[in-house]
Amino acid sequence: VQFITVTQDMREAVIRHLRDSFFADEPLNKAVGLCQRGQPHAALERLCVATIADGLSVAAVERDTVLGSSDEKYNKIFNILYTVSRDLELFQTFGVDRVLECRIVSVSEHARGRGLAKELMKRSIQIAMDHGFKLFKVDATGAYSQRICSSLGLRVLQKVRYSEHCDQNGPIFKVPPPHDSLCIMALEIP
Ligand code: ACO
């Protein structure tokens, strides 16, 4: 078990836990029959959200628990991104205490192929520089984001070929070409 500060990205997982436990079992909740186990409660959840936002909550979680959502499809994606990045131990490897991670780059379909994503990524790197980050990192999940990252000087720290990322039923992600791998890419900022 490890003890960690509850961050905003854990909100959904914490609320799911509370629905299964506190909402039904806390003595006063139970006395008035506030909730059935697993059921949501709007007012109580607003209180939880506000409390988590204060950034002062602590949780005990099993080591290496992935705090994903209840959506198994989403968790498949979250799992590969989380485990590959975790194993890279970026903070130790690069001797940094913060990393600016570009999590999502998205361009409307009608505006693609005009260099907008590349320009957005370039500006994100500038933001990293302006804020004193020493490492800029991207989980590039497809060929286009990988081209952009390479052209901006990011190097591949880890490559996972989708055809080789399997469970007992074969490849977990059947990704159509030209996308064939996940590349964890990073730029060291002087
Ligand atoms: N066919 C061939 N090459 C393409 C295509 C295409 N359809 N689209 C982009 N490229 C190439 C470009 O030629 C360019 O390479 P080059 O500089 O060597 O010529 C490179 O990819 C980037 O092109 P941009 O025009 O800067 O990219 P664009 O503005 O079209 O946006 C993006 C690319 C963001 C991947 C867009 O297709 C998109 O929104 N896709 C859906 C979301 C997604 O996959 N996002 C990336 C996931 S990784 C992450 O989010 C961190």
Residues whose N, C-alpha, C, O or C-beta is under 5 A from the ligand:
A	BS01	ACO	C102 R103 I104 V105 S106 V107 A111 R112 G113 R114 G115 L116 A117 K118 D139 A140 T141 G142 Y144 S145 R147 I148
